[in-house]
Amino acid sequence: MFTKKTTAASAALLLLATVGVQAQDKPQCRTFREIYGNGKALCENMWNGAFKYEADDSKAYRMHFYDSTNPNAAITDTLAASNPTLFDGDHPDATNDGEYNDDKCHLEYFHKKTPTPEQDLTVCSAWRSGACCDAQTVKDKETIMKNYGPEYHWDRCGLLSPQCEAFFMHEACFYECDPAAGLWRKHPKHVYDTNDEGVVTIGNEDDHNAWQIEGMPIQASFCDNWYAACQDDKFCASDGGDFFSCAMEYKAVDESSSGMKPHVIASIVVPVVVALLALLCVVIMIRKERANQPMFSPVDSQVAA
């Protein structure tokens, strides 16, 4: 027997079955405060060890600056002077010849081979005098986010506050444009990648991980300011807020049948809602008939009246 309660419950269950599949596969979103708790964890966890929180400014790179001359070249010189073997041997120097000069870009993704002036840079204007990025690659926020696919959009947990998003833009410009970033490349030319257990794998040039960096010291104050700007915003919480882990999960969701596009969901939900409303009307009519309170009078009685 149908009742209002069972009809409502059926409706709720059917709607959950229709759209809930998508939600259950999505990574969990939490505030930066809940995920990281401080600037050190943010810088070191978000990028899977690419950056290291460094309290000594004389040994730390700057992700953003207003100087007319890029200060990061001097940081490289300081680090190399204090540790002559830092960029030697198997260190992720793309040339693997012990050179640490900044007249090569070292990273290989959207990067140039060598840094050159880019007077048309806008959001990454700090690197106009010498950039490893092309002006079109970092033209604006939308272009930067589109470059790596929707799984790397930093606002998948909702729009970020302007002050928070500004730090994501600083990091993007730094990675794409600063020649020093390539000196901390994780895999030199003879190492193609590492598997999930961290074991070196040998492949071919097409599979070469020539984009990842590791252990690059970043100013602690920058990391702290980033955290302060974002602490109330939300981000993917998977694997301690690891951007790469989150991207893998988002990609799986997007590519799966559960990752349906909005218009597909609507094409399913709307007919279901219409059908449920029709069913509810039928149930109400039956109940009224049984209570001798028909919704519609017979035609004959209407004529007689």
Buried (B, 14 or more C-beta within 10 A) or exposed (E): EBEEEEBEEBBEEBBEEBBEBBEEBBBEBBBBBBBBEBBBBBBBBBBBBBBBBBEEBEBBBBBBBEEEEBEBBEBBEBBBEEEEEBBBEEBBBBBBEBBBBBEBBBBBEBBBEEBEEBEEBEBBBBBBBBBBBBBEBBBEBEEBBEBEEEBBBBBBBEEBEEEBBBBBBBBBBBBBBBBBBBBBBBBBBEBBBBEEEEEEEEEEEEEBBBBBBBEBBBBBBBBBBBBBBBBEBBBBBBBEBBBBBBBBBBBBBBEEEBBBEEEEEEEEBEEBBEEBEEBBEEBBEEEEEEEEEEEEEEEEEEEEE
